[in-house]
Amino acid sequence: MPQTLWSAPPTGSLNVANASPAIAAALTDLSPVSVVLLPGQMNLGTRIRLFAQGEYTTTSATPNCILGFYMSAAGTAISGTIITLTASAALTAGSSATSAPWQLFYWGRFAAVSGPNSVATSSIYGQGTVYWSTVAGGGGGAWTNVYGTPTTAALRTVAQSTTAGNTLTAQEVMVGSTWSTVTAVTSMTCDEFTCELIG
């Protein structure tokens, strides 16, 4: 008899509004909703699926952007102690791109969990895909870049870093962007962020 496994968002909160934070040449939280994983939801072998999408607008220059998914202890800002679940390479923005779309996917599994006698031993193994457009003057069209993330095999296993990734405490998952410069970037929007746990 097969085991019954459920698939659902971890907290039941799905965003209905977009997030358009201030553009920064530093890691910035784009999450339109708070996604918190509770200790009992992060078990050995639990699958985690992440999806985010949005758009950006530039004027004339072509800065670079890194997109990624990050995890920290609940209540910790993205600028604090985090682990990187996945991050793209530097993506070249389109010159005078208007509402150019992007999408980021990640599929992972908890390969190890924190224990009472070995608190700092959890790890997550996973990889994903980034879709990035540089279409100028109207958005749409073909994807300019489509490739797997993380960019190296070694980065696909993410080990716990002190409080970030500790499966014994609540963890927050965030989607973030890092621009090389804010010059000519007029907006960066995330209109969907979904986290799904299986098992």
CYANA upper distance limits for C-alpha pairs under 8 A (distance plus 0.5 A):
  5 LEU  CA    198 ILE  CA      7.21
  5 LEU  CA    199 GLY  CA      5.42
  6 TRP  CA    198 ILE  CA      6.27
  6 TRP  CA    199 GLY  CA      6.16
  7 SER  CA    196 GLU  CA      7.14
  7 SER  CA    197 LEU  CA      6.17
  7 SER  CA    198 ILE  CA      5.01
  7 SER  CA    199 GLY  CA      7.27
  8 ALA  CA     12 GLY  CA      8.32
  8 ALA  CA    196 GLU  CA      5.91
  8 ALA  CA    197 LEU  CA      6.30
  8 ALA  CA    198 ILE  CA      7.47
  9 PRO  CA     13 SER  CA      7.95
  9 PRO  CA     14 LEU  CA      8.45
  9 PRO  CA    194 THR  CA      7.94
  9 PRO  CA    195 CYS  CA      6.19
  9 PRO  CA    196 GLU  CA      5.03
  9 PRO  CA    197 LEU  CA      6.69
 10 PRO  CA     35 VAL  CA      8.03
 10 PRO  CA     36 VAL  CA      7.61
 10 PRO  CA     37 LEU  CA      6.56
 10 PRO  CA     38 LEU  CA      8.33
 10 PRO  CA     41 GLN  CA      7.91
 10 PRO  CA    195 CYS  CA      7.59
 10 PRO  CA    196 GLU  CA      6.97
 10 PRO  CA    197 LEU  CA      6.80
 11 THR  CA     35 VAL  CA      7.38
 11 THR  CA     36 VAL  CA      7.10
 11 THR  CA     37 LEU  CA      7.79
 13 SER  CA     33 VAL  CA      7.77
 13 SER  CA     34 SER  CA      8.20
 13 SER  CA     35 VAL  CA      8.00
 14 LEU  CA     33 VAL  CA      7.26
 14 LEU  CA    193 PHE  CA      8.22
 14 LEU  CA    194 THR  CA      7.39
 15 ASN  CA     32 PRO  CA      6.57
 15 ASN  CA     33 VAL  CA      5.84
 15 ASN  CA    192 GLU  CA      7.20
 15 ASN  CA    193 PHE  CA      7.53
 17 ALA  CA     32 PRO  CA      7.21
 17 ALA  CA    191 ASP  CA      7.23
 18 ASN  CA     32 PRO  CA      6.26
 18 ASN  CA    189 THR  CA      7.20
 18 ASN  CA    190 CYS  CA      6.26
 18 ASN  CA    191 ASP  CA      4.77
 18 ASN  CA    192 GLU  CA      7.51
 19 ALA  CA     30 LEU  CA      6.65
 19 ALA  CA     31 SER  CA      7.01
 19 ALA  CA     32 PRO  CA      5.16
 19 ALA  CA    189 THR  CA      6.14
 19 ALA  CA    190 CYS  CA      5.77
 19 ALA  CA    191 ASP  CA      6.85
 20 SER  CA     30 LEU  CA      7.45
 20 SER  CA    187 SER  CA      7.54
 20 SER  CA    188 MET  CA      6.37
 20 SER  CA    189 THR  CA      5.01
 20 SER  CA    190 CYS  CA      7.09
 21 PRO  CA     28 THR  CA      8.26
 21 PRO  CA     29 ASP  CA      8.04
 21 PRO  CA     30 LEU  CA      6.95
 21 PRO  CA    188 MET  CA      7.74
 21 PRO  CA    189 THR  CA      7.90
 22 ALA  CA    187 SER  CA      8.30
 23 ILE  CA     28 THR  CA      8.15
 23 ILE  CA    179 TRP  CA      8.21
 23 ILE  CA    182 VAL  CA      6.74
 23 ILE  CA    185 VAL  CA      7.81
 23 ILE  CA    186 THR  CA      8.11
 23 ILE  CA    187 SER  CA      7.28
 23 ILE  CA    188 MET  CA      7.33
 24 ALA  CA     28 THR  CA      7.21
 24 ALA  CA    178 THR  CA      7.56
 24 ALA  CA    179 TRP  CA      6.86
 24 ALA  CA    181 THR  CA      7.76
 24 ALA  CA    182 VAL  CA      6.34
 25 ALA  CA    178 THR  CA      6.46
 25 ALA  CA    179 TRP  CA      5.21
 25 ALA  CA    180 SER  CA      5.87
 25 ALA  CA    181 THR  CA      5.52
 25 ALA  CA    182 VAL  CA      6.37
 26 ALA  CA    177 SER  CA      8.30
 26 ALA  CA    178 THR  CA      5.59
 26 ALA  CA    179 TRP  CA      6.93
 26 ALA  CA    180 SER  CA      8.25
 27 LEU  CA     78 ILE  CA      7.68
 27 LEU  CA     79 SER  CA      7.28
 27 LEU  CA    176 GLY  CA      6.80
 27 LEU  CA    177 SER  CA      6.08
 27 LEU  CA    178 THR  CA      5.00
 27 LEU  CA    179 TRP  CA      8.18
 28 THR  CA     78 ILE  CA      7.39
 28 THR  CA     79 SER  CA      8.17
 28 THR  CA    176 GLY  CA      5.79
 28 THR  CA    177 SER  CA      5.88
 28 THR  CA    178 THR  CA      6.78
 29 ASP  CA     78 ILE  CA      6.60
 29 ASP  CA    174 MET  CA      7.08
 29 ASP  CA    175 VAL  CA      6.57
 29 ASP  CA    176 GLY  CA      5.07
 29 ASP  CA    177 SER  CA      7.34
 30 LEU  CA    174 MET  CA      7.88
 30 LEU  CA    175 VAL  CA      6.03
 30 LEU  CA    176 GLY  CA      5.62
 30 LEU  CA    177 SER  CA      7.37
 30 LEU  CA    189 THR  CA      7.73
 30 LEU  CA    190 CYS  CA      6.48
 31 SER  CA    174 MET  CA      6.19
 31 SER  CA    175 VAL  CA      5.86
 31 SER  CA    176 GLY  CA      7.67
 31 SER  CA    190 CYS  CA      7.37
 31 SER  CA    193 PHE  CA      7.08
 32 PRO  CA    190 CYS  CA      7.16
 32 PRO  CA    191 ASP  CA      7.54
 32 PRO  CA    192 GLU  CA      7.56
 32 PRO  CA    193 PHE  CA      7.19
 33 VAL  CA    193 PHE  CA      7.63
 34 SER  CA    172 GLU  CA      7.77
 34 SER  CA    173 VAL  CA      8.19
 34 SER  CA    174 MET  CA      8.11
 35 VAL  CA    172 GLU  CA      6.09
 35 VAL  CA    173 VAL  CA      6.05
 35 VAL  CA    174 MET  CA      7.62
 35 VAL  CA    195 CYS  CA      7.59
 36 VAL  CA     74 ALA  CA      7.12
 36 VAL  CA    170 ALA  CA      7.02
 36 VAL  CA    171 GLN  CA      6.02
 36 VAL  CA    172 GLU  CA      4.86
 36 VAL  CA    173 VAL  CA      6.91
 37 LEU  CA     41 GLN  CA      6.93
 37 LEU  CA     42 MET  CA      7.68
 37 LEU  CA    170 ALA  CA      6.09
 37 LEU  CA    171 GLN  CA      5.59
 37 LEU  CA    172 GLU  CA      6.67
 37 LEU  CA    173 VAL  CA      8.16
 38 LEU  CA     42 MET  CA      7.47
 38 LEU  CA    167 THR  CA      8.43
 38 LEU  CA    169 THR  CA      7.29
 38 LEU  CA    170 ALA  CA      5.10
 38 LEU  CA    171 GLN  CA      7.10
 39 PRO  CA    167 THR  CA      5.87
 39 PRO  CA    168 LEU  CA      5.56
 39 PRO  CA    169 THR  CA      5.88
 39 PRO  CA    170 ALA  CA      6.17
 39 PRO  CA    171 GLN  CA      8.42
 41 GLN  CA     46 THR  CA      8.31
 41 GLN  CA    197 LEU  CA      8.35
 42 MET  CA     46 THR  CA      6.68
 42 MET  CA    110 PHE  CA      7.63
 42 MET  CA    113 VAL  CA      8.16
 42 MET  CA    167 THR  CA      6.45
 43 ASN  CA    110 PHE  CA      7.22
 43 ASN  CA    113 VAL  CA      7.16
 43 ASN  CA    167 THR  CA      8.34
 44 LEU  CA    109 ARG  CA      8.49
 44 LEU  CA    110 PHE  CA      5.91
 44 LEU  CA    111 ALA  CA      6.58
 44 LEU  CA    112 ALA  CA      6.33
 44 LEU  CA    113 VAL  CA      6.51
 45 GLY  CA    109 ARG  CA      6.13
 45 GLY  CA    110 PHE  CA      5.56
 45 GLY  CA    111 ALA  CA      6.49
 45 GLY  CA    112 ALA  CA      8.36
 45 GLY  CA    199 GLY  CA      8.09
 46 THR  CA    109 ARG  CA      6.02
 46 THR  CA    110 PHE  CA      6.02
 46 THR  CA    197 LEU  CA      7.36
 46 THR  CA    198 ILE  CA      6.34
 46 THR  CA    199 GLY  CA      5.64
 47 ARG  CA    107 TRP  CA      7.83
 47 ARG  CA    108 GLY  CA      6.21
 47 ARG  CA    109 ARG  CA      4.82
 47 ARG  CA    110 PHE  CA      7.12
 47 ARG  CA    197 LEU  CA      6.07
 47 ARG  CA    198 ILE  CA      5.41
 47 ARG  CA    199 GLY  CA      7.07
 48 ILE  CA    106 TYR  CA      8.44
 48 ILE  CA    107 TRP  CA      6.41
 48 ILE  CA    108 GLY  CA      5.67
 48 ILE  CA    109 ARG  CA      6.37
 48 ILE  CA    110 PHE  CA      8.43
 48 ILE  CA    195 CYS  CA      7.60
 48 ILE  CA    196 GLU  CA      6.27
 48 ILE  CA    197 LEU  CA      5.22
 48 ILE  CA    198 ILE  CA      7.00
 49 ARG  CA    105 PHE  CA      8.10
 49 ARG  CA    106 TYR  CA      6.19
 49 ARG  CA    107 TRP  CA      5.14
 49 ARG  CA    108 GLY  CA      6.97
 49 ARG  CA    195 CYS  CA      6.28
 49 ARG  CA    196 GLU  CA      5.52
 49 ARG  CA    197 LEU  CA      6.90
 50 LEU  CA    104 LEU  CA      8.48
 50 LEU  CA    105 PHE  CA      6.21
 50 LEU  CA    106 TYR  CA      5.50
 50 LEU  CA    107 TRP  CA      7.05
 50 LEU  CA    193 PHE  CA      7.95
 50 LEU  CA    194 THR  CA      6.25
 50 LEU  CA    195 CYS  CA      5.20
 50 LEU  CA    196 GLU  CA      6.96
 51 PHE  CA    103 GLN  CA      7.97
 51 PHE  CA    104 LEU  CA      6.25
 51 PHE  CA    105 PHE  CA      5.17
 51 PHE  CA    106 TYR  CA      7.06
 51 PHE  CA    192 GLU  CA      8.09
 51 PHE  CA    193 PHE  CA      6.20
 51 PHE  CA    194 THR  CA      5.73
 51 PHE  CA    195 CYS  CA      7.20
 52 ALA  CA    103 GLN  CA      6.27
 52 ALA  CA    104 LEU  CA      5.76
 52 ALA  CA    105 PHE  CA      7.22
 52 ALA  CA    175 VAL  CA      7.75
 52 ALA  CA    190 CYS  CA      7.47
 52 ALA  CA    191 ASP  CA      8.11
 52 ALA  CA    192 GLU  CA      5.77
 52 ALA  CA    193 PHE  CA      4.88
 52 ALA  CA    194 THR  CA      6.96
 53 GLN  CA    101 PRO  CA      7.96
 53 GLN  CA    102 TRP  CA      6.09
 53 GLN  CA    103 GLN  CA      4.72
 53 GLN  CA    104 LEU  CA      6.75
 53 GLN  CA    190 CYS  CA      6.20
 53 GLN  CA    191 ASP  CA      6.55
 53 GLN  CA    192 GLU  CA      5.95
 53 GLN  CA    193 PHE  CA      7.42
 54 GLY  CA    101 PRO  CA      6.26
 54 GLY  CA    102 TRP  CA      6.01
 54 GLY  CA    103 GLN  CA      7.12
 54 GLY  CA    188 MET  CA      8.08
 54 GLY  CA    189 THR  CA      5.75
 54 GLY  CA    190 CYS  CA      4.70
 54 GLY  CA    191 ASP  CA      5.58
 54 GLY  CA    192 GLU  CA      7.38
 55 GLU  CA     99 SER  CA      5.61
 55 GLU  CA    100 ALA  CA      5.66
 55 GLU  CA    101 PRO  CA      4.73
 55 GLU  CA    102 TRP  CA      6.23
 55 GLU  CA    188 MET  CA      6.54
 55 GLU  CA    189 THR  CA      5.85
 55 GLU  CA    190 CYS  CA      7.26
 56 TYR  CA     97 ALA  CA      7.99
 56 TYR  CA     98 THR  CA      7.40
 56 TYR  CA     99 SER  CA      5.57
 56 TYR  CA    100 ALA  CA      5.87
 56 TYR  CA    101 PRO  CA      7.17
 56 TYR  CA    102 TRP  CA      8.47
 56 TYR  CA    185 VAL  CA      8.28
 56 TYR  CA    186 THR  CA      8.21
 56 TYR  CA    187 SER  CA      5.89
 56 TYR  CA    188 MET  CA      4.87
 56 TYR  CA    189 THR  CA      6.65
 57 THR  CA     96 SER  CA      7.66
 57 THR  CA     97 ALA  CA      5.79
 57 THR  CA     98 THR  CA      5.12
 57 THR  CA     99 SER  CA      5.61
 57 THR  CA    100 ALA  CA      6.89
 57 THR  CA    185 VAL  CA      6.65
 57 THR  CA    186 THR  CA      6.11
 57 THR  CA    187 SER  CA      5.75
 57 THR  CA    188 MET  CA      7.23
 58 THR  CA     62 THR  CA      8.32
 58 THR  CA     93 ALA  CA      8.13
 58 THR  CA     94 GLY  CA      7.62
 58 THR  CA     95 SER  CA      6.88
 58 THR  CA     96 SER  CA      5.50
 58 THR  CA     97 ALA  CA      5.72
 58 THR  CA     98 THR  CA      7.05
 58 THR  CA    184 ALA  CA      5.81
 58 THR  CA    185 VAL  CA      4.89
 58 THR  CA    186 THR  CA      5.99
 58 THR  CA    187 SER  CA      7.72
 59 THR  CA     95 SER  CA      6.86
 59 THR  CA     96 SER  CA      4.72
 59 THR  CA     97 ALA  CA      7.33
 59 THR  CA    184 ALA  CA      5.50
 59 THR  CA    185 VAL  CA      7.06
 59 THR  CA    186 THR  CA      7.67
 60 SER  CA     95 SER  CA      5.31
 60 SER  CA     96 SER  CA      5.31
 60 SER  CA    184 ALA  CA      6.58
 61 ALA  CA     94 GLY  CA      8.49
 61 ALA  CA     95 SER  CA      6.04
 61 ALA  CA     96 SER  CA      7.93
 61 ALA  CA    183 THR  CA      7.70
 61 ALA  CA    184 ALA  CA      6.09
 62 THR  CA     92 THR  CA      6.78
 62 THR  CA     93 ALA  CA      5.63
 62 THR  CA     94 GLY  CA      6.34
 62 THR  CA     95 SER  CA      5.79
 62 THR  CA    184 ALA  CA      8.24
 63 PRO  CA     92 THR  CA      6.55
 63 PRO  CA     93 ALA  CA      6.20
 63 PRO  CA    179 TRP  CA      7.46
 63 PRO  CA    180 SER  CA      6.41
 63 PRO  CA    181 THR  CA      6.58
 63 PRO  CA    182 VAL  CA      8.30
 63 PRO  CA    183 THR  CA      8.11
 63 PRO  CA    184 ALA  CA      8.38
 63 PRO  CA    185 VAL  CA      8.36
 64 ASN  CA     90 ALA  CA      5.96
 64 ASN  CA     91 LEU  CA      5.58
 64 ASN  CA     92 THR  CA      4.97
 64 ASN  CA     93 ALA  CA      6.25
 64 ASN  CA    179 TRP  CA      6.23
 64 ASN  CA    180 SER  CA      5.79
 64 ASN  CA    181 THR  CA      8.03
 65 CYS  CA     90 ALA  CA      5.87
 65 CYS  CA     91 LEU  CA      5.50
 65 CYS  CA     92 THR  CA      7.04
 65 CYS  CA     93 ALA  CA      7.49
 65 CYS  CA    177 SER  CA      7.08
 65 CYS  CA    178 THR  CA      5.98
 65 CYS  CA    179 TRP  CA      4.92
 65 CYS  CA    180 SER  CA      6.81
 66 ILE  CA     87 ALA  CA      7.14
 66 ILE  CA     88 SER  CA      5.99
 66 ILE  CA     89 ALA  CA      6.50
 66 ILE  CA     90 ALA  CA      5.48
 66 ILE  CA     91 LEU  CA      6.60
 66 ILE  CA    177 SER  CA      6.03
 66 ILE  CA    178 THR  CA      5.56
 66 ILE  CA    179 TRP  CA      7.03
 67 LEU  CA     87 ALA  CA      6.07
 67 LEU  CA     88 SER  CA      5.94
 67 LEU  CA     89 ALA  CA      8.46
 67 LEU  CA    104 LEU  CA      8.06
 67 LEU  CA    175 VAL  CA      8.04
 67 LEU  CA    176 GLY  CA      6.42
 67 LEU  CA    177 SER  CA      5.22
 67 LEU  CA    178 THR  CA      7.24
 68 GLY  CA     84 THR  CA      7.79
 68 GLY  CA     85 LEU  CA      7.91
 68 GLY  CA     86 THR  CA      5.87
 68 GLY  CA     87 ALA  CA      4.43
 68 GLY  CA     88 SER  CA      6.71
 68 GLY  CA    104 LEU  CA      8.10
 68 GLY  CA    175 VAL  CA      6.32
 68 GLY  CA    176 GLY  CA      5.94
 68 GLY  CA    177 SER  CA      7.03
 69 PHE  CA     84 THR  CA      6.77
 69 PHE  CA     85 LEU  CA      5.98
 69 PHE  CA     86 THR  CA      5.99
 69 PHE  CA     87 ALA  CA      7.01
 69 PHE  CA    173 VAL  CA      7.50
 69 PHE  CA    174 MET  CA      6.17
 69 PHE  CA    175 VAL  CA      5.06
 69 PHE  CA    176 GLY  CA      6.74
 70 TYR  CA     78 ILE  CA      8.08
 70 TYR  CA     82 ILE  CA      6.97
 70 TYR  CA     83 ILE  CA      6.22
 70 TYR  CA     84 THR  CA      5.12
 70 TYR  CA     85 LEU  CA      5.91
 70 TYR  CA     86 THR  CA      7.72
 70 TYR  CA    173 VAL  CA      6.17
 70 TYR  CA    174 MET  CA      5.65
 70 TYR  CA    175 VAL  CA      6.74
 70 TYR  CA    176 GLY  CA      7.70
 71 MET  CA     82 ILE  CA      5.97
 71 MET  CA     83 ILE  CA      5.84
 71 MET  CA     84 THR  CA      7.05
 71 MET  CA     85 LEU  CA      7.45
 71 MET  CA    164 ALA  CA      6.75
 71 MET  CA    165 GLY  CA      6.99
 71 MET  CA    171 GLN  CA      7.09
 71 MET  CA    172 GLU  CA      6.05
 71 MET  CA    173 VAL  CA      5.01
 71 MET  CA    174 MET  CA      6.75
 72 SER  CA     76 THR  CA      6.60
 72 SER  CA     77 ALA  CA      8.32
 72 SER  CA     78 ILE  CA      7.94
 72 SER  CA     80 GLY  CA      8.44
 72 SER  CA     81 THR  CA      6.85
 72 SER  CA     82 ILE  CA      5.07
 72 SER  CA     83 ILE  CA      7.01
 72 SER  CA    163 THR  CA      7.54
 72 SER  CA    164 ALA  CA      4.74
 72 SER  CA    165 GLY  CA      6.81
 72 SER  CA    171 GLN  CA      6.11
 72 SER  CA    172 GLU  CA      5.89
 72 SER  CA    173 VAL  CA      7.24
 73 ALA  CA     81 THR  CA      8.47
 73 ALA  CA     82 ILE  CA      8.22
 73 ALA  CA    163 THR  CA      6.28
 73 ALA  CA    164 ALA  CA      5.60
 73 ALA  CA    165 GLY  CA      7.56
 73 ALA  CA    166 ASN  CA      8.00
 73 ALA  CA    169 THR  CA      7.65
 73 ALA  CA    170 ALA  CA      6.63
 73 ALA  CA    171 GLN  CA      5.01
 73 ALA  CA    172 GLU  CA      6.39
 74 ALA  CA    170 ALA  CA      6.04
 74 ALA  CA    171 GLN  CA      5.26
 74 ALA  CA    172 GLU  CA      5.23
 75 GLY  CA    172 GLU  CA      7.89
 76 THR  CA     80 GLY  CA      6.58
 76 THR  CA     81 THR  CA      7.72
 76 THR  CA    172 GLU  CA      8.46
 77 ALA  CA     81 THR  CA      8.44
 78 ILE  CA     82 ILE  CA      7.16
 78 ILE  CA    174 MET  CA      8.00
 78 ILE  CA    176 GLY  CA      8.40
 81 THR  CA    161 SER  CA      8.18
 81 THR  CA    163 THR  CA      7.90
 81 THR  CA    164 ALA  CA      6.81
 82 ILE  CA    161 SER  CA      7.80
 82 ILE  CA    164 ALA  CA      5.80
 82 ILE  CA    165 GLY  CA      8.48
 83 ILE  CA    158 VAL  CA      7.76
 83 ILE  CA    159 ALA  CA      8.37
 83 ILE  CA    160 GLN  CA      7.67
 83 ILE  CA    161 SER  CA      7.08
 83 ILE  CA    164 ALA  CA      6.54
 83 ILE  CA    165 GLY  CA      7.46
 84 THR  CA    158 VAL  CA      7.70
 85 LEU  CA    124 ILE  CA      8.20
 85 LEU  CA    126 GLY  CA      8.11
 85 LEU  CA    156 ARG  CA      8.23
 85 LEU  CA    158 VAL  CA      6.90
 86 THR  CA    106 TYR  CA      7.82
 86 THR  CA    126 GLY  CA      8.49
 86 THR  CA    127 GLN  CA      7.31
 86 THR  CA    128 GLY  CA      7.95
 86 THR  CA    149 THR  CA      6.61
 86 THR  CA    150 PRO  CA      5.68
 86 THR  CA    155 LEU  CA      8.23
 86 THR  CA    156 ARG  CA      7.96
 87 ALA  CA    149 THR  CA      6.75
 87 ALA  CA    150 PRO  CA      6.19
 87 ALA  CA    151 THR  CA      8.42
 88 SER  CA    130 VAL  CA      7.42
 88 SER  CA    149 THR  CA      6.17
 88 SER  CA    150 PRO  CA      6.75
 88 SER  CA    151 THR  CA      7.40
 89 ALA  CA    151 THR  CA      7.38
 91 LEU  CA    132 TRP  CA      7.96
 92 THR  CA    134 THR  CA      8.05
 93 ALA  CA     97 ALA  CA      8.09
 93 ALA  CA    133 SER  CA      8.26
 93 ALA  CA    134 THR  CA      6.09
 94 GLY  CA    100 ALA  CA      8.45
 94 GLY  CA    133 SER  CA      7.94
 94 GLY  CA    134 THR  CA      4.42
 94 GLY  CA    135 VAL  CA      6.53
 94 GLY  CA    136 ALA  CA      6.53
 95 SER  CA    134 THR  CA      7.89
 95 SER  CA    136 ALA  CA      6.69
 96 SER  CA    136 ALA  CA      5.75
 96 SER  CA    137 GLY  CA      6.59
 97 ALA  CA    134 THR  CA      6.77
 97 ALA  CA    135 VAL  CA      6.09
 97 ALA  CA    136 ALA  CA      4.34
 97 ALA  CA    137 GLY  CA      5.74
 97 ALA  CA    138 GLY  CA      7.37
 97 ALA  CA    139 GLY  CA      7.26
 98 THR  CA    135 VAL  CA      8.05
 98 THR  CA    136 ALA  CA      6.59
 98 THR  CA    137 GLY  CA      5.53
 98 THR  CA    138 GLY  CA      5.50
 98 THR  CA    139 GLY  CA      6.04
 99 SER  CA    138 GLY  CA      7.01
 99 SER  CA    139 GLY  CA      5.64
100 ALA  CA    133 SER  CA      6.17
100 ALA  CA    134 THR  CA      6.69
100 ALA  CA    135 VAL  CA      6.44
100 ALA  CA    136 ALA  CA      7.96
100 ALA  CA    138 GLY  CA      7.75
100 ALA  CA    139 GLY  CA      4.82
100 ALA  CA    140 GLY  CA      7.11
101 PRO  CA    132 TRP  CA      7.02
101 PRO  CA    133 SER  CA      6.18
101 PRO  CA    139 GLY  CA      7.11
101 PRO  CA    140 GLY  CA      7.44
102 TRP  CA    130 VAL  CA      8.03
102 TRP  CA    131 TYR  CA      5.93
102 TRP  CA    132 TRP  CA      5.12
102 TRP  CA    133 SER  CA      6.72
103 GLN  CA    130 VAL  CA      6.32
103 GLN  CA    131 TYR  CA      5.49
103 GLN  CA    132 TRP  CA      7.20
104 LEU  CA    128 GLY  CA      7.94
104 LEU  CA    129 THR  CA      6.45
104 LEU  CA    130 VAL  CA      5.08
104 LEU  CA    131 TYR  CA      6.87
105 PHE  CA    128 GLY  CA      5.57
105 PHE  CA    129 THR  CA      5.66
105 PHE  CA    130 VAL  CA      6.88
106 TYR  CA    126 GLY  CA      7.47
106 TYR  CA    127 GLN  CA      6.07
106 TYR  CA    128 GLY  CA      4.52
106 TYR  CA    129 THR  CA      7.14
107 TRP  CA    126 GLY  CA      5.98
107 TRP  CA    127 GLN  CA      6.20
107 TRP  CA    128 GLY  CA      6.37
108 GLY  CA    124 ILE  CA      6.96
108 GLY  CA    125 TYR  CA      5.86
108 GLY  CA    126 GLY  CA      4.27
108 GLY  CA    127 GLN  CA      6.91
109 ARG  CA    124 ILE  CA      6.08
109 ARG  CA    125 TYR  CA      6.00
109 ARG  CA    126 GLY  CA      6.84
110 PHE  CA    122 SER  CA      8.03
110 PHE  CA    123 SER  CA      6.57
110 PHE  CA    124 ILE  CA      5.02
110 PHE  CA    125 TYR  CA      7.02
111 ALA  CA    122 SER  CA      7.82
111 ALA  CA    123 SER  CA      6.05
111 ALA  CA    124 ILE  CA      5.84
111 ALA  CA    125 TYR  CA      6.65
112 ALA  CA    121 THR  CA      7.18
112 ALA  CA    122 SER  CA      5.08
112 ALA  CA    123 SER  CA      5.52
112 ALA  CA    124 ILE  CA      7.49
113 VAL  CA    121 THR  CA      6.73
113 VAL  CA    122 SER  CA      4.47
113 VAL  CA    123 SER  CA      7.03
113 VAL  CA    166 ASN  CA      8.13
113 VAL  CA    167 THR  CA      6.43
114 SER  CA    118 SER  CA      6.65
114 SER  CA    119 VAL  CA      5.11
114 SER  CA    120 ALA  CA      6.35
114 SER  CA    121 THR  CA      5.66
114 SER  CA    122 SER  CA      5.28
114 SER  CA    166 ASN  CA      6.50
114 SER  CA    167 THR  CA      5.96
114 SER  CA    168 LEU  CA      6.69
115 GLY  CA    119 VAL  CA      5.43
115 GLY  CA    120 ALA  CA      8.34
115 GLY  CA    121 THR  CA      7.92
115 GLY  CA    168 LEU  CA      7.90
119 VAL  CA    166 ASN  CA      7.67
119 VAL  CA    168 LEU  CA      8.30
120 ALA  CA    160 GLN  CA      6.50
120 ALA  CA    161 SER  CA      7.71
120 ALA  CA    162 THR  CA      6.91
120 ALA  CA    166 ASN  CA      7.21
121 THR  CA    159 ALA  CA      7.67
121 THR  CA    160 GLN  CA      6.86
122 SER  CA    159 ALA  CA      6.61
122 SER  CA    160 GLN  CA      5.87
122 SER  CA    165 GLY  CA      7.20
122 SER  CA    166 ASN  CA      6.92
122 SER  CA    167 THR  CA      7.30
123 SER  CA    157 THR  CA      7.16
123 SER  CA    158 VAL  CA      5.91
123 SER  CA    159 ALA  CA      4.83
123 SER  CA    160 GLN  CA      6.27
123 SER  CA    165 GLY  CA      7.87
124 ILE  CA    156 ARG  CA      8.47
124 ILE  CA    157 THR  CA      6.23
124 ILE  CA    158 VAL  CA      5.75
124 ILE  CA    159 ALA  CA      7.15
125 TYR  CA    156 ARG  CA      5.98
125 TYR  CA    157 THR  CA      4.89
125 TYR  CA    158 VAL  CA      6.80
126 GLY  CA    156 ARG  CA      5.81
126 GLY  CA    157 THR  CA      7.20
127 GLN  CA    148 GLY  CA      7.55
127 GLN  CA    149 THR  CA      6.08
127 GLN  CA    150 PRO  CA      6.53
127 GLN  CA    156 ARG  CA      6.48
128 GLY  CA    148 GLY  CA      6.06
128 GLY  CA    149 THR  CA      5.59
128 GLY  CA    150 PRO  CA      7.62
129 THR  CA    146 VAL  CA      7.46
129 THR  CA    147 TYR  CA      6.11
129 THR  CA    148 GLY  CA      4.92
129 THR  CA    149 THR  CA      6.04
130 VAL  CA    145 ASN  CA      8.05
130 VAL  CA    146 VAL  CA      6.20
130 VAL  CA    147 TYR  CA      6.31
130 VAL  CA    148 GLY  CA      6.97
130 VAL  CA    149 THR  CA      7.42
131 TYR  CA    143 TRP  CA      6.77
131 TYR  CA    144 THR  CA      8.13
131 TYR  CA    145 ASN  CA      6.28
131 TYR  CA    146 VAL  CA      5.26
131 TYR  CA    147 TYR  CA      7.69
132 TRP  CA    143 TRP  CA      6.23
132 TRP  CA    144 THR  CA      6.31
132 TRP  CA    145 ASN  CA      5.59
132 TRP  CA    146 VAL  CA      7.14
133 SER  CA    139 GLY  CA      8.31
133 SER  CA    140 GLY  CA      8.36
133 SER  CA    141 GLY  CA      8.41
133 SER  CA    142 ALA  CA      7.58
133 SER  CA    143 TRP  CA      5.30
133 SER  CA    144 THR  CA      5.30
133 SER  CA    145 ASN  CA      7.12
134 THR  CA    139 GLY  CA      8.47
134 THR  CA    143 TRP  CA      8.18
134 THR  CA    144 THR  CA      6.56
135 VAL  CA    139 GLY  CA      5.89
135 VAL  CA    140 GLY  CA      7.34
135 VAL  CA    141 GLY  CA      7.33
135 VAL  CA    144 THR  CA      8.37
150 PRO  CA    155 LEU  CA      6.44
150 PRO  CA    156 ARG  CA      6.59
151 THR  CA    155 LEU  CA      7.86
152 THR  CA    156 ARG  CA      7.60
153 ALA  CA    157 THR  CA      8.41
159 ALA  CA    165 GLY  CA      7.93
160 GLN  CA    164 ALA  CA      6.42
160 GLN  CA    165 GLY  CA      5.15
160 GLN  CA    166 ASN  CA      6.66
161 SER  CA    165 GLY  CA      6.97
161 SER  CA    166 ASN  CA      8.31
162 THR  CA    166 ASN  CA      7.77
164 ALA  CA    171 GLN  CA      7.65
165 GLY  CA    171 GLN  CA      7.15
166 ASN  CA    170 ALA  CA      8.35
166 ASN  CA    171 GLN  CA      7.82
167 THR  CA    171 GLN  CA      7.91
175 VAL  CA    193 PHE  CA      8.06
